[in-house]
Amino acid sequence: MKIRLALLITLCFAAVSVNAQQLKPVSIEDIMGLDMLGAVTPDAKGGVILQITTWDGGERFLRDLWYLAPSGEMSQLTFGGTGGGSHALSPDGKSLAFYGKRNGVDGIHVLPLSGGEARTLMALPVYADNLRWAANGIFFTAPVFPDCAADFKCTTDRHEQVAKGTSALVYEELYYRPWNTWADGTHNGLFLLNVGDNSVKAIAVGKFDVPPIPFGGPEDYDVSKDGKVVVYAAKKVDDPWISTNDDIFEVVDGVERNLTAANLASDRAPRLSPDGSKIAFASQAIPGFESDRIRLKILDRKTGDVITIADSINNWILGFQWLPDGKSLVVLTEEEGHLPLYKVEAKKGGSATRLGGRYVYKSPVVTADGKSVLATRQTMLDPPDLYKIDLKTGKETRLTNLNREKLAGLELPKVEEIRWEGTVIDGKAQPVHGFLVVPPQASKATPLPLVVFIHGGPQGSFLNSYHPRWNPLPFAAQGFVVALPNPTGSTGYGQDYVNNISRHWGDRPYEDIMNMVEVLSERPEIDGTKVCAMGGSYGGYMANWMEAKAGERFKCLVSHAGPSDLAAKYGTTDELWFPEWEIGGTPWDVPQEFKKWSPVTYAKDFKTPMLIIHGANDFRVSLEQAQIMFQTLRRVGVKSKLVVFPDEDHFINRPVNRRFWYHTIEDWLRTHLK
């Protein structure tokens, strides 16, 4: 008996040792190779359509649709990564419409969920997106020349004709380089495809975009169940480069009216109530301020009266869905690096009840019976999976575990929330919050270097989520403790915290981060003498600012898409309302402010080795910002390296480029921190 027990203990210990030895450090290839869950669409029978993105090591990410049956069994609906884009379930729940390539044909296809092959409903020579299916029609958006309207061949013929002539681009108005493309005269229009006779008609087409560019999506329009009422968001102004005035428009029997003309700030994401009598929408109050508080409002279609609900939530409302009874909504908001769900009453002063735990929820959808909400849930250590939350009891049920086997072989760090005192405003030190990712080998005996991530926005935040690009896990696997602070200006900490960064780009958040560095440097498992900082967009700006202001506190810096000369940036960016609000005017009205907050102003103080990365198709923060910084650093004799991606924009999207981005930064950090 003793021999058997000893043998059992030995075997168990050996198994544990083997499992421990088999755990591997997380690489960017591991992150890219995970199955990433996106949109979820429930049917009336308890099943769910899942949009899942994968990577097989090839040149692009693959996105396909899957069906999760009520039994928990999963089956693949589309294949090859070309049919997993925009999709919509038929009203009877029997068919799925999707845009993609099928048998070599680009268009809108319909797949019977009971089995069988998809059929092409309509071949399209233009890209379709944002599908919705109501009654006997499929609504979608597509880029067209406004005068071509629903004649899609007219649009493609004109593109072909233009391609035969000069390559010259001629402009007389601004907003000629929105986000990552040169304006070519096309705009996103909203169309209706009749499922019966395959005819198409234009619902909203003109010199505006539905949804608004560059980040609008299916949430920016809605259709009544009978297909007779359409509401959509669009920016119909003469000066879109300086205005944030998106409005909500209603179309009934071809007659259109502006429902939010009285508000000169942004109104977005209209959602019709179940009986069609009301419209819930996201609204801001301050014109020209893109980071004003986003409130949830409800408009009575008959009277025109508007009320604000969920006002007790002092953070941005990021998404919402009506319950079937029309008396409440489930809303998504942001709090301290998490995205919680609330159930709110659809009346002024109504209650707001929190749902779920301290996680990042996304894509919330209320089930047809109104008893539950489906949503994806994630943390920094857990990629998105689907959960069902009972609206009465609050009980959460996990419905998928897409990456169980892949995660089981990885050595994961510890993630903790951290708090410290930051900048002083009105005589009071401000509380600051963030996250710390600590490798398992970090200890007092083996303190590790510190890498500081800095987020963009600046009105954004680091979430406790599985970010596909700025993911700290591969860096922690290289032996670095990674800090992710949410300094002044970050969202999720009340609107005052957001507001406090405007006209203060280089002082308040800088002081928050530098205070954090000193606090963390006192921890025994961190080597505070070896610190690097890296950021993208505004985070890149902050890295540039640290180059100017931090002396030799950092061993190295990484600036991705970071502004360096704010006056020059004003002359090349696409959206002018942003710098005019954030800096306080134009470069000719307040030249001293643009100079004061520009890192290159302090070039004589540059000392820290810097890696600079930029996408050439980034028209929000144009390439010249990287060139200015690199040229200045080299001219004053500071070690620096410039990496340019000719085929990328503000983000690094292609798999081969994303891998190069990570490995280049990892090499830079190892060079300066080891």
C-alpha positions, 0 to 999 in steps of 0.5 A, a space after each residue: 500500500 505504501 509503495 502504491 501511494 508513493 508511486 502515485 505521488 511520484 507520478 502526480 508530481 511528475 505530471 505536474 512537472 511535465 505540465 509546468 515545463 510544457 507551459 510556454 511564454 506568450 508570443 504575439 503569434 499566440 495572441 494572433 492565433 486565438 479565436 476572437 469572438 465578435 458580433 453575436 446574433 441570437 435567433 428565436 430558438 435559443 441559438 446564436 450566430 457567432 462572428 469569429 476571427 482566426 489566423 492560420 499564419 497567412 497573409 490575412 486574418 480570417 473571419 467566418 460565421 458559426 452557429 451555436 445551437 441551444 445544445 452547445 454544439 457549434 457548427 461552421 456556416 461560412 468558410 475561407 474567411 470571406 463570408 464572415 463580414 456583415 450579416 443579418 438574420 431573417 425575421 422568421 429566423 430561418 435564413 442568414 444573409 451575409 455579404 462576402 465572396 461565394 463561388 467567386 461572386 461578391 455580393 449578398 448571399 442567403 444561407 438556410 439555417 436548416 441546412 443546404 447551400 447558400 444562394 447569391 441573392 444579389 451580386 454587387 460590384 461595390 462593398 456592402 456593409 451593415 446589413 439589417 433584415 426587416 420584413 421583406 427587405 435587406 438594408 445595407 450600406 455601400 460607397 457610391 457616387 451620390 448621383 449614381 444612387 442605387 445604380 452600382 454599375 454607374 459607380 464602378 464605371 466611373 471609377 474605371 473611367 477615372 483610372 484611365 485618365 490622370 492620377 491628379 487629385 484636385 480639391 477645393 474643400 477640406 476633409 479631403 483625406 478622411 482617416 486613411 484614404 484620399 476622398 474620391 467623391 463617393 459616400 456611404 449610402 443606405 439602400 434597401 434590397 427587396 428579397 422578393 424581386 431583387 430590386 434595390 432602392 436608395 433610402 439615404 444617399 448624398 454628400 454625407 455618409 451613413 454611417 458617419 465615417 470613419 468609425 460608424 457601424 450598424 448601430 448608426 441606423 435602425 429599421 422598424 419590424 415592418 420595414 416602413 420606418 428607417 432612422 439613421 445618423 449622418 453629418 449633413 453640414 457644410 463644414 464636416 471637417 470642423 463640426 461634430 454635428 451628427 443628427 438623427 434622421 427619420 424616413 417614412 414613405 420616402 419623406 425625411 425629417 431631421 429629428 435632432 436639428 435643435 442640438 448642434 452637437 453629436 447625436 448617434 446610434 438611433 434605436 427604435 423601441 419595440 412598438 416603434 413609438 420612441 427612439 433611443 439615441 446617444 447624444 452629446 451637448 457641446 458642439 465641437 467637443 468630440 469627448 463630451 459626455 455621451 448621454 442616453 436620450 429617448 425621443 417620442 416620435 409623435 410629440 417630439 419630446 426628448 428625455 434623458 435617462 440613466 443620468 445617474 451613470 456619470 460615464 459615457 453610454 457606449 451601447 444599448 438595447 431595448 427590452 421587448 416590453 419597451 419599459 427598460 434598456 440594457 446599456 453598456 458603459 465604462 467604469 475604471 477600465 471595465 465595461 459593465 452592463 446596466 438595466 435602466 428604466 426608460 423614464 426620466 429619473 429611472 433606476 439603473 441596476 448593474 448587471 454582471 461583474 467587473 469585466 469588459 462586456 461587449 456586443 450586448 443583445 437582449 434575447 427574444 423573451 426578454 429574460 436574458 442578455 447575451 454579451 461577450 466577456 473578457 479580461 486581459 488574461 481571458 479572450 472574449 467568450 459568450 455569456 448569458 446573464 439572467 436579467 432577474 437573478 443576475 446569474 451568468 452562464 458561460 456559453 463558449 470556451 473558444 480558446 481553452 486548449 490554446 490558453 492551457 499551454 501558455 504561461 500567463 502573468 498576474 494582472 492587478 489593479 493599481 492606484 496612486 496619487 497623481 497631478 494636483 488640481 485646485 490644491 488636491 492630488 487626483 486619484 489615478 487608476 491603472 493595471 499592472 501585468 507582472 510576470 511569474 518570475 518577478 520577485 525581490 530576488 529577481 526584480 524586473 525592468 518596467 515598461 509603461 504603456 500609454 494609451 491614445 485618445 487622449 480621451 480613451 483608456 486601457 481596459 481589462 481586455 484582450 487587446 489585439 494590438 496593444 497587448 501586454 502579454 508578449 512583453 511580460 513574457 519577455 521579462 518585463 513588468 508592464 504598467 497600463 495607467 489611465 491618467 487624466 483625460 481617460 474615460 471611465 472615471 467621470 466626465 470631469 476627469 475627461 475634461 481635465 486634459 483639454 489644454 493640458 496635454 503635457 502637464 497633468 497626464 505626464 505628472 500622473 504617469 511620472 508619479 506612477 513610475 516612482 511609486 512602482 519603482 519602490 516595489 521590490 519585484 520591479 527594477 526602477 532603474 530600468 524603465 522604458 515607455 511606449 505609446 500610440 497616437 496620443 500615447 506616442 505624443 506622450 512618449 515624445 513629450 517624455 523625450 523632451 521633459 523626462 531627462 534621463 529617467 527612461 532608458 528608452 522610448 517608443 512612439 507610434 503614430 505620435 504627434 511631435 509638432 502640433 502646428 504642423 499636425 494641424 495643417 495635415 490632419 483630417 478633423 480640425 475640431 479636435 486640435 481647436 478644442 484640445 489646444 484652444 484655437 488655431 495655430 494663428 490664434 494661439 501660436 504660443 499654445 501650439 508651440 508650448 505643447 509641441 515636443 520638438 520645441 524642446 529639442 535641445 533637451 532630447 536625450 533618450 534613445 527612441 524608436 519611432 513607428 508610423 503608417 504612411 496611410 495615417 491621415 489623422 496623425 500624418 507621417 511627417 510627425 514621425 519624420 520631424 521627430 526622427 530628423 530632430 533626434 538624429 540632428 541633435 545626436 540622440 540614438 533613434 530608429 524610424 520604422 515606416 509601414 507604407 501600407 498601414 494607417 493609424 493602426 497596424 492591421 496586416 498580420 505580417 506587419 503586426 508581427 514585425 511591429 511586436 518583434 521590433 519593439 521587443 528587440 528595442 526593449 531588450 537592447 536598452 533594458 537587459 
